[in-house]
Amino acid sequence: MSELNVAKNKLDAFLDANSKKEKLVAELADKVREMSADAVKPTSDNSPQMRQVRVLENRLDKTLVKFNEAQSIKRTYEQILKRLEEERMNFDNQLQAVERTLKSKEHDYEELLLLSHDAYHAKEMAQAELHRFEQGVMEERNQRDKEVHEKKALVQQRVEMNHRLEQRERMLRQQQDLDKSGEMALRTTGAMAHMAASITHGKAEEERQRMNDYEDAFRRIKEATGVSDVNEVIQKFLNQEDTLTNLLNLTNDYQEKINSLINDYSTLKGRVDEMKFSASGGAGRRQVADDLEAPPY
């Protein structure tokens, strides 16, 4: 804009100077015409009038040259002014385009800023959800470990129970041997002692048969699990819920049979007590009764 103003000022100055020169040319031309009308044709080129005419003509030629130069400069500056005006219009358009681009970029920046806030919020939510999920997994893992520990303890109890049953079976076998010895003694002590020995022997045979059943059941447990080691049995239980169910059912059967054995033993002990205190036998009969009264474990 400053260049345009400078060009306009120069153009105005040239136009003003040109106008003054045009007026001067017109005045000189009028003066020449007046002098031509009033003058008498000189008789010699060296006369003062002719010299003055030549001076005026020279001044007129110089003025015309300057006028033409001024016209050329005027056209040049007019072209410059036109170009500057066109550039000013283009500059205004470019400035408006830049302003529109700037507004668009500002709008994009605001949208990106909002997106960044949303992304940060989503990140926080995802981290919170991940933390809750990890807590849930940890709680589930702890619960699972607790269940595994409980099942392991349960299986260990069942195995210990099986060991006790095997020990009881061995003691019952020993009792059976004692019953055989007691049977010989009962034959010499009378009918009551013989009947007591027969009852005791029959109960022992029945218990031995039951213990054989228990052993067979325990064998079936081993066959069901496929292993004999306690830890491997536990692993089988953890991997095979059906096997665990079968083992629990068999364990319940064992418990019922153990309870039945305890009841039978109590009944047998009561009968022995009756025989001991009601019979009229001697010391040998009381000794047999004491042997029968002794527990198998």
Short mmCIF file of the C-alpha atoms (twelve columns), coordinates in Angstrom:
data_MODEL
# 
_entry.id   MODEL 
# 
loop_
_atom_site.group_PDB 
_atom_site.id 
_atom_site.type_symbol 
_atom_site.label_atom_id 
_atom_site.label_alt_id 
_atom_site.label_comp_id 
_atom_site.label_asym_id 
_atom_site.label_seq_id 
_atom_site.Cartn_x 
_atom_site.Cartn_y 
_atom_site.Cartn_z 
_atom_site.pdbx_PDB_model_num 
ATOM 1   C CA . MET A 1   0.000   0.000    0.000   1 
ATOM 2   C CA . SER A 2   2.900   2.408    0.715   1 
ATOM 3   C CA . GLU A 3   4.396   1.770    -2.765  1 
ATOM 4   C CA . LEU A 4   1.016   2.467    -4.307  1 
ATOM 5   C CA . ASN A 5   0.750   5.789    -2.467  1 
ATOM 6   C CA . VAL A 6   4.265   6.781    -3.529  1 
ATOM 7   C CA . ALA A 7   3.469   5.916    -7.142  1 
ATOM 8   C CA . LYS A 8   0.262   7.947    -6.962  1 
ATOM 9   C CA . ASN A 9   2.126   10.940   -5.551  1 
ATOM 10  C CA . LYS A 10  4.762   10.764   -8.286  1 
ATOM 11  C CA . LEU A 11  2.063   10.457   -10.941 1 
ATOM 12  C CA . ASP A 12  0.242   13.475   -9.543  1 
ATOM 13  C CA . ALA A 13  3.489   15.456   -9.549  1 
ATOM 14  C CA . PHE A 14  4.208   14.524   -13.185 1 
ATOM 15  C CA . LEU A 15  0.652   15.336   -14.192 1 
ATOM 16  C CA . ASP A 16  0.909   18.721   -12.506 1 
ATOM 17  C CA . ALA A 17  4.247   19.444   -14.161 1 
ATOM 18  C CA . ASN A 18  2.889   18.279   -17.507 1 
ATOM 19  C CA . SER A 19  -0.131  20.523   -17.134 1 
ATOM 20  C CA . LYS A 20  2.126   23.487   -16.389 1 
ATOM 21  C CA . LYS A 21  4.297   22.695   -19.401 1 
ATOM 22  C CA . GLU A 22  1.237   22.384   -21.626 1 
ATOM 23  C CA . LYS A 23  0.119   25.810   -20.476 1 
ATOM 24  C CA . LEU A 24  3.602   27.172   -21.119 1 
ATOM 25  C CA . VAL A 25  3.621   25.648   -24.617 1 
ATOM 26  C CA . ALA A 26  0.226   27.146   -25.315 1 
ATOM 27  C CA . GLU A 27  1.384   30.541   -24.094 1 
ATOM 28  C CA . LEU A 28  4.536   30.353   -26.209 1 
ATOM 29  C CA . ALA A 29  2.545   29.288   -29.239 1 
ATOM 30  C CA . ASP A 30  0.171   32.193   -28.762 1 
ATOM 31  C CA . LYS A 31  3.103   34.517   -28.363 1 
ATOM 32  C CA . VAL A 32  4.713   33.172   -31.523 1 
ATOM 33  C CA . ARG A 33  1.497   33.664   -33.450 1 
ATOM 34  C CA . GLU A 34  1.198   37.203   -32.165 1 
ATOM 35  C CA . MET A 35  4.757   37.932   -33.049 1 
ATOM 36  C CA . SER A 36  4.302   36.368   -36.473 1 
ATOM 37  C CA . ALA A 37  1.243   38.459   -37.139 1 
ATOM 38  C CA . ASP A 38  2.866   41.682   -36.062 1 
ATOM 39  C CA . ALA A 39  6.353   41.030   -37.375 1 
ATOM 40  C CA . VAL A 40  7.690   42.010   -40.735 1 
ATOM 41  C CA . LYS A 41  9.658   39.450   -42.629 1 
ATOM 42  C CA . PRO A 42  13.227  40.112   -41.730 1 
ATOM 43  C CA . THR A 43  15.665  40.786   -44.375 1 
ATOM 44  C CA . SER A 44  18.491  38.851   -42.709 1 
ATOM 45  C CA . ASP A 45  18.755  35.666   -40.556 1 
ATOM 46  C CA . ASN A 46  21.011  37.490   -38.143 1 
ATOM 47  C CA . SER A 47  18.457  40.091   -37.258 1 
ATOM 48  C CA . PRO A 48  17.378  40.258   -33.593 1 
ATOM 49  C CA . GLN A 49  13.879  39.092   -34.464 1 
ATOM 50  C CA . MET A 50  15.129  35.950   -36.157 1 
ATOM 51  C CA . ARG A 51  17.433  35.163   -33.292 1 
ATOM 52  C CA . GLN A 52  14.580  35.543   -30.857 1 
ATOM 53  C CA . VAL A 53  12.408  33.322   -33.030 1 
ATOM 54  C CA . ARG A 54  15.094  30.645   -33.103 1 
ATOM 55  C CA . VAL A 55  15.452  30.876   -29.320 1 
ATOM 56  C CA . LEU A 56  11.712  30.482   -28.904 1 
ATOM 57  C CA . GLU A 57  11.652  27.571   -31.343 1 
ATOM 58  C CA . ASN A 58  14.461  25.872   -29.437 1 
ATOM 59  C CA . ARG A 59  12.635  26.395   -26.193 1 
ATOM 60  C CA . LEU A 60  9.491   25.044   -27.812 1 
ATOM 61  C CA . ASP A 61  11.330  21.957   -29.084 1 
ATOM 62  C CA . LYS A 62  12.822  21.296   -25.667 1 
ATOM 63  C CA . THR A 63  9.450   21.770   -24.064 1 
ATOM 64  C CA . LEU A 64  7.847   19.354   -26.536 1 
ATOM 65  C CA . VAL A 65  10.579  16.794   -25.816 1 
ATOM 66  C CA . LYS A 66  9.981   17.135   -22.094 1 
ATOM 67  C CA . PHE A 67  6.243   16.930   -22.703 1 
ATOM 68  C CA . ASN A 68  6.642   13.694   -24.628 1 
ATOM 69  C CA . GLU A 69  8.883   12.338   -21.907 1 
ATOM 70  C CA . ALA A 70  6.294   13.318   -19.334 1 
ATOM 71  C CA . GLN A 71  3.587   11.565   -21.347 1 
ATOM 72  C CA . SER A 72  5.707   8.422    -21.546 1 
ATOM 73  C CA . ILE A 73  6.374   8.563    -17.819 1 
ATOM 74  C CA . LYS A 74  2.666   9.119    -17.230 1 
ATOM 75  C CA . ARG A 75  1.759   6.010    -19.202 1 
ATOM 76  C CA . THR A 76  4.430   4.027    -17.361 1 
ATOM 77  C CA . TYR A 77  3.149   5.102    -13.970 1 
ATOM 78  C CA . GLU A 78  -0.413  4.474    -15.027 1 
ATOM 79  C CA . GLN A 79  0.566   0.898    -15.913 1 
ATOM 80  C CA . ILE A 80  2.374   0.576    -12.586 1 
ATOM 81  C CA . LEU A 81  -0.668  1.946    -10.779 1 
ATOM 82  C CA . LYS A 82  -2.962  -0.476   -12.591 1 
ATOM 83  C CA . ARG A 83  -0.713  -3.390   -11.766 1 
ATOM 84  C CA . LEU A 84  -0.493  -2.338   -8.132  1 
ATOM 85  C CA . GLU A 85  -4.270  -2.090   -7.952  1 
ATOM 86  C CA . GLU A 86  -4.587  -5.584   -9.438  1 
ATOM 87  C CA . GLU A 87  -2.015  -6.867   -6.982  1 
ATOM 88  C CA . ARG A 88  -3.894  -5.147   -4.158  1 
ATOM 89  C CA . MET A 89  -7.059  -6.953   -5.186  1 
ATOM 90  C CA . ASN A 90  -5.201  -10.242  -5.427  1 
ATOM 91  C CA . PHE A 91  -3.563  -9.527   -2.104  1 
ATOM 92  C CA . ASP A 92  -6.964  -8.941   -0.526  1 
ATOM 93  C CA . ASN A 93  -8.178  -12.248  -1.943  1 
ATOM 94  C CA . GLN A 94  -5.060  -14.013  -0.732  1 
ATOM 95  C CA . LEU A 95  -5.429  -12.387  2.671   1 
ATOM 96  C CA . GLN A 96  -9.041  -13.553  2.901   1 
ATOM 97  C CA . ALA A 97  -8.000  -17.066  1.851   1 
ATOM 98  C CA . VAL A 98  -5.280  -17.072  4.509   1 
ATOM 99  C CA . GLU A 99  -7.774  -15.867  7.112   1 
ATOM 100 C CA . ARG A 100 -10.210 -18.619  6.122   1 
ATOM 101 C CA . THR A 101 -7.408  -21.191  6.311   1 
ATOM 102 C CA . LEU A 102 -6.411  -19.853  9.713   1 
ATOM 103 C CA . LYS A 103 -9.975  -20.154  11.001  1 
ATOM 104 C CA . SER A 104 -10.181 -23.684  9.627   1 
ATOM 105 C CA . LYS A 105 -6.920  -24.598  11.345  1 
ATOM 106 C CA . GLU A 106 -8.163  -23.101  14.613  1 
ATOM 107 C CA . HIS A 107 -11.353 -25.158  14.310  1 
ATOM 108 C CA . ASP A 108 -9.298  -28.289  13.621  1 
ATOM 109 C CA . TYR A 109 -7.121  -27.505  16.625  1 
ATOM 110 C CA . GLU A 110 -10.167 -27.197  18.880  1 
ATOM 111 C CA . GLU A 111 -11.518 -30.530  17.596  1 
ATOM 112 C CA . LEU A 112 -8.137  -32.192  18.134  1 
ATOM 113 C CA . LEU A 113 -8.005  -30.741  21.632  1 
ATOM 114 C CA . LEU A 114 -11.445 -32.198  22.405  1 
ATOM 115 C CA . LEU A 115 -10.379 -35.526  20.922  1 
ATOM 116 C CA . SER A 116 -7.266  -35.523  23.087  1 
ATOM 117 C CA . HIS A 117 -9.408  -34.924  26.193  1 
ATOM 118 C CA . ASP A 118 -11.749 -37.756  25.160  1 
ATOM 119 C CA . ALA A 119 -8.793  -40.045  24.492  1 
ATOM 120 C CA . TYR A 120 -7.278  -39.241  27.892  1 
ATOM 121 C CA . HIS A 121 -10.617 -39.914  29.593  1 
ATOM 122 C CA . ALA A 122 -10.976 -43.190  27.680  1 
ATOM 123 C CA . LYS A 123 -7.452  -44.130  28.755  1 
ATOM 124 C CA . GLU A 124 -8.309  -43.469  32.407  1 
ATOM 125 C CA . MET A 125 -11.499 -45.531  32.093  1 
ATOM 126 C CA . ALA A 126 -9.592  -48.382  30.432  1 
ATOM 127 C CA . GLN A 127 -6.967  -48.357  33.182  1 
ATOM 128 C CA . ALA A 128 -9.683  -48.427  35.855  1 
ATOM 129 C CA . GLU A 129 -11.441 -51.298  34.078  1 
ATOM 130 C CA . LEU A 130 -8.127  -53.156  33.784  1 
ATOM 131 C CA . HIS A 131 -7.516  -52.658  37.507  1 
ATOM 132 C CA . ARG A 132 -10.975 -54.021  38.342  1 
ATOM 133 C CA . PHE A 133 -10.402 -56.979  36.037  1 
ATOM 134 C CA . GLU A 134 -7.042  -57.725  37.659  1 
ATOM 135 C CA . GLN A 135 -8.667  -57.550  41.092  1 
ATOM 136 C CA . GLY A 136 -11.365 -59.969  39.934  1 
ATOM 137 C CA . VAL A 137 -8.779  -62.354  38.511  1 
ATOM 138 C CA . MET A 138 -6.771  -62.188  41.732  1 
ATOM 139 C CA . GLU A 139 -9.846  -62.895  43.863  1 
ATOM 140 C CA . GLU A 140 -10.864 -65.757  41.603  1 
ATOM 141 C CA . ARG A 141 -7.338  -67.181  41.759  1 
ATOM 142 C CA . ASN A 142 -7.317  -66.950  45.556  1 
ATOM 143 C CA . GLN A 143 -10.704 -68.653  45.706  1 
ATOM 144 C CA . ARG A 144 -9.453  -71.352  43.362  1 
ATOM 145 C CA . ASP A 145 -6.327  -71.896  45.469  1 
ATOM 146 C CA . LYS A 146 -8.492  -72.142  48.557  1 
ATOM 147 C CA . GLU A 147 -10.724 -74.737  46.918  1 
ATOM 148 C CA . VAL A 148 -7.672  -76.701  45.751  1 
ATOM 149 C CA . HIS A 149 -6.252  -76.627  49.265  1 
ATOM 150 C CA . GLU A 150 -9.549  -77.807  50.729  1 
ATOM 151 C CA . LYS A 151 -9.851  -80.607  48.195  1 
ATOM 152 C CA . LYS A 152 -6.254  -81.613  48.801  1 
ATOM 153 C CA . ALA A 153 -6.890  -81.751  52.541  1 
ATOM 154 C CA . LEU A 154 -10.056 -83.773  51.933  1 
ATOM 155 C CA . VAL A 155 -8.238  -86.276  49.752  1 
ATOM 156 C CA . GLN A 156 -5.440  -86.491  52.306  1 
ATOM 157 C CA . GLN A 157 -8.017  -87.285  54.972  1 
ATOM 158 C CA . ARG A 158 -9.515  -89.975  52.765  1 
ATOM 159 C CA . VAL A 159 -6.097  -91.506  52.162  1 
ATOM 160 C CA . GLU A 160 -5.339  -91.483  55.879  1 
ATOM 161 C CA . MET A 161 -8.691  -93.118  56.483  1 
ATOM 162 C CA . ASN A 162 -7.782  -95.831  53.988  1 
ATOM 163 C CA . HIS A 163 -4.512  -96.383  55.834  1 
ATOM 164 C CA . ARG A 164 -6.408  -96.715  59.089  1 
ATOM 165 C CA . LEU A 165 -8.788  -99.178  57.447  1 
ATOM 166 C CA . GLU A 166 -5.862  -101.271 56.256  1 
ATOM 167 C CA . GLN A 167 -4.381  -101.200 59.744  1 
ATOM 168 C CA . ARG A 168 -7.725  -102.226 61.186  1 
ATOM 169 C CA . GLU A 169 -7.862  -105.092 58.699  1 
ATOM 170 C CA . ARG A 170 -4.481  -106.337 59.883  1 
ATOM 171 C CA . MET A 171 -5.611  -106.101 63.487  1 
ATOM 172 C CA . LEU A 172 -8.790  -107.986 62.639  1 
ATOM 173 C CA . ARG A 173 -6.694  -110.718 61.071  1 
ATOM 174 C CA . GLN A 174 -4.669  -110.899 64.258  1 
ATOM 175 C CA . GLN A 175 -7.908  -111.035 66.184  1 
ATOM 176 C CA . GLN A 176 -8.987  -113.884 63.909  1 
ATOM 177 C CA . ASP A 177 -5.874  -115.808 64.883  1 
ATOM 178 C CA . LEU A 178 -6.644  -115.124 68.506  1 
ATOM 179 C CA . ASP A 179 -10.199 -116.255 67.928  1 
ATOM 180 C CA . LYS A 180 -8.908  -119.554 66.579  1 
ATOM 181 C CA . SER A 181 -6.803  -120.043 69.705  1 
ATOM 182 C CA . GLY A 182 -9.742  -119.000 71.867  1 
ATOM 183 C CA . GLU A 183 -11.942 -121.511 70.081  1 
ATOM 184 C CA . MET A 184 -9.771  -124.391 71.328  1 
ATOM 185 C CA . ALA A 185 -10.010 -123.034 74.824  1 
ATOM 186 C CA . LEU A 186 -13.767 -122.595 74.574  1 
ATOM 187 C CA . ARG A 187 -14.175 -126.276 73.611  1 
ATOM 188 C CA . THR A 188 -12.724 -127.234 76.972  1 
ATOM 189 C CA . THR A 189 -14.708 -124.746 79.035  1 
ATOM 190 C CA . GLY A 190 -18.253 -125.660 78.142  1 
ATOM 191 C CA . ALA A 191 -21.185 -124.850 75.964  1 
ATOM 192 C CA . MET A 192 -21.481 -121.169 76.932  1 
ATOM 193 C CA . ALA A 193 -17.866 -120.446 76.136  1 
ATOM 194 C CA . HIS A 194 -18.169 -122.405 72.896  1 
ATOM 195 C CA . MET A 195 -21.215 -120.391 71.878  1 
ATOM 196 C CA . ALA A 196 -19.427 -117.107 72.705  1 
ATOM 197 C CA . ALA A 197 -16.396 -118.148 70.671  1 
ATOM 198 C CA . SER A 198 -18.622 -119.135 67.763  1 
ATOM 199 C CA . ILE A 199 -20.381 -115.779 67.881  1 
ATOM 200 C CA . THR A 200 -17.067 -113.938 68.073  1 
ATOM 201 C CA . HIS A 201 -15.620 -115.961 65.217  1 
ATOM 202 C CA . GLY A 202 -18.677 -115.329 63.071  1 
ATOM 203 C CA . LYS A 203 -18.495 -111.586 63.698  1 
ATOM 204 C CA . ALA A 204 -14.801 -111.583 62.910  1 
ATOM 205 C CA . GLU A 205 -15.459 -113.397 59.649  1 
ATOM 206 C CA . GLU A 206 -18.159 -110.908 58.821  1 
ATOM 207 C CA . GLU A 207 -15.885 -107.956 59.597  1 
ATOM 208 C CA . ARG A 208 -13.079 -109.537 57.592  1 
ATOM 209 C CA . GLN A 209 -15.442 -109.886 54.640  1 
ATOM 210 C CA . ARG A 210 -16.397 -106.263 55.027  1 
ATOM 211 C CA . MET A 211 -12.772 -105.207 55.156  1 
ATOM 212 C CA . ASN A 212 -12.202 -107.175 51.963  1 
ATOM 213 C CA . ASP A 213 -15.047 -105.186 50.488  1 
ATOM 214 C CA . TYR A 214 -13.326 -101.985 51.666  1 
ATOM 215 C CA . GLU A 215 -10.070 -103.100 50.116  1 
ATOM 216 C CA . ASP A 216 -11.844 -103.844 46.880  1 
ATOM 217 C CA . ALA A 217 -13.489 -100.421 47.002  1 
ATOM 218 C CA . PHE A 218 -10.124 -98.757  47.616  1 
ATOM 219 C CA . ARG A 219 -8.705  -100.695 44.675  1 
ATOM 220 C CA . ARG A 220 -11.569 -99.384  42.568  1 
ATOM 221 C CA . ILE A 221 -10.654 -95.861  43.667  1 
ATOM 222 C CA . LYS A 222 -7.096  -96.416  42.474  1 
ATOM 223 C CA . GLU A 223 -8.388  -97.811  39.195  1 
ATOM 224 C CA . ALA A 224 -10.762 -94.870  38.805  1 
ATOM 225 C CA . THR A 225 -7.970  -92.340  39.301  1 
ATOM 226 C CA . GLY A 226 -5.299  -94.365  37.484  1 
ATOM 227 C CA . VAL A 227 -2.595  -93.463  40.040  1 
ATOM 228 C CA . SER A 228 -1.581  -94.394  43.580  1 
ATOM 229 C CA . ASP A 229 0.353   -91.280  44.626  1 
ATOM 230 C CA . VAL A 230 -1.573  -88.764  46.744  1 
ATOM 231 C CA . ASN A 231 -0.444  -85.717  44.770  1 
ATOM 232 C CA . GLU A 232 -1.325  -87.387  41.490  1 
ATOM 233 C CA . VAL A 233 -4.719  -88.329  42.908  1 
ATOM 234 C CA . ILE A 234 -5.252  -84.679  43.837  1 
ATOM 235 C CA . GLN A 235 -4.292  -83.592  40.336  1 
ATOM 236 C CA . LYS A 236 -6.706  -86.134  38.886  1 
ATOM 237 C CA . PHE A 237 -9.452  -84.770  41.102  1 
ATOM 238 C CA . LEU A 238 -8.749  -81.223  39.970  1 
ATOM 239 C CA . ASN A 239 -8.807  -82.201  36.309  1 
ATOM 240 C CA . GLN A 240 -11.715 -84.667  36.425  1 
ATOM 241 C CA . GLU A 241 -14.789 -83.587  38.333  1 
ATOM 242 C CA . ASP A 242 -16.561 -86.889  37.595  1 
ATOM 243 C CA . THR A 243 -13.754 -88.858  39.221  1 
ATOM 244 C CA . LEU A 244 -13.944 -86.593  42.268  1 
ATOM 245 C CA . THR A 245 -17.671 -87.226  42.486  1 
ATOM 246 C CA . ASN A 246 -17.156 -90.991  42.323  1 
ATOM 247 C CA . LEU A 247 -14.481 -90.824  45.008  1 
ATOM 248 C CA . LEU A 248 -16.702 -88.764  47.277  1 
ATOM 249 C CA . ASN A 249 -19.499 -91.293  46.814  1 
ATOM 250 C CA . LEU A 250 -17.141 -94.144  47.670  1 
ATOM 251 C CA . THR A 251 -15.919 -92.186  50.689  1 
ATOM 252 C CA . ASN A 252 -19.483 -91.822  51.903  1 
ATOM 253 C CA . ASP A 253 -19.928 -95.572  51.469  1 
ATOM 254 C CA . TYR A 254 -16.777 -96.118  53.543  1 
ATOM 255 C CA . GLN A 255 -18.071 -93.884  56.263  1 
ATOM 256 C CA . GLU A 256 -21.357 -95.754  56.388  1 
ATOM 257 C CA . LYS A 257 -19.540 -99.086  56.555  1 
ATOM 258 C CA . ILE A 258 -17.248 -97.787  59.287  1 
ATOM 259 C CA . ASN A 259 -20.273 -96.679  61.275  1 
ATOM 260 C CA . SER A 260 -21.783 -100.124 60.735  1 
ATOM 261 C CA . LEU A 261 -18.570 -101.750 61.999  1 
ATOM 262 C CA . ILE A 262 -18.597 -99.551  65.067  1 
ATOM 263 C CA . ASN A 263 -22.205 -100.533 65.782  1 
ATOM 264 C CA . ASP A 264 -21.401 -104.214 65.283  1 
ATOM 265 C CA . TYR A 265 -18.405 -103.927 67.555  1 
ATOM 266 C CA . SER A 266 -20.531 -102.290 70.248  1 
ATOM 267 C CA . THR A 267 -23.111 -105.069 69.938  1 
ATOM 268 C CA . LEU A 268 -20.441 -107.749 70.107  1 
ATOM 269 C CA . LYS A 269 -18.847 -106.096 73.128  1 
ATOM 270 C CA . GLY A 270 -22.196 -106.048 74.883  1 
ATOM 271 C CA . ARG A 271 -22.690 -109.750 74.275  1 
ATOM 272 C CA . VAL A 272 -19.213 -110.513 75.552  1 
ATOM 273 C CA . ASP A 273 -19.928 -108.503 78.680  1 
ATOM 274 C CA . GLU A 274 -23.101 -110.506 79.219  1 
ATOM 275 C CA . MET A 275 -21.205 -113.743 78.772  1 
ATOM 276 C CA . LYS A 276 -18.440 -112.564 81.096  1 
ATOM 277 C CA . PHE A 277 -20.626 -111.567 84.006  1 
ATOM 278 C CA . SER A 278 -23.507 -114.033 83.668  1 
ATOM 279 C CA . ALA A 279 -21.730 -117.309 82.898  1 
ATOM 280 C CA . SER A 280 -20.535 -119.594 85.741  1 
ATOM 281 C CA . GLY A 281 -17.270 -120.600 84.093  1 
ATOM 282 C CA . GLY A 282 -13.814 -120.550 85.614  1 
ATOM 283 C CA . ALA A 283 -10.707 -118.430 85.115  1 
ATOM 284 C CA . GLY A 284 -10.100 -119.785 81.605  1 
ATOM 285 C CA . ARG A 285 -13.536 -118.629 80.513  1 
ATOM 286 C CA . ARG A 286 -12.936 -115.129 81.901  1 
ATOM 287 C CA . GLN A 287 -9.589  -115.013 80.097  1 
ATOM 288 C CA . VAL A 288 -11.272 -115.833 76.783  1 
ATOM 289 C CA . ALA A 289 -13.877 -113.170 77.471  1 
ATOM 290 C CA . ASP A 290 -11.143 -110.640 78.199  1 
ATOM 291 C CA . ASP A 291 -9.387  -111.544 74.931  1 
ATOM 292 C CA . LEU A 292 -12.619 -111.120 73.015  1 
ATOM 293 C CA . GLU A 293 -13.263 -107.799 74.734  1 
ATOM 294 C CA . ALA A 294 -9.930  -106.327 73.611  1 
ATOM 295 C CA . PRO A 295 -10.468 -103.839 70.706  1 
ATOM 296 C CA . PRO A 296 -8.961  -104.670 67.305  1 
ATOM 297 C CA . TYR A 297 -7.090  -101.337 67.228  1 
# 
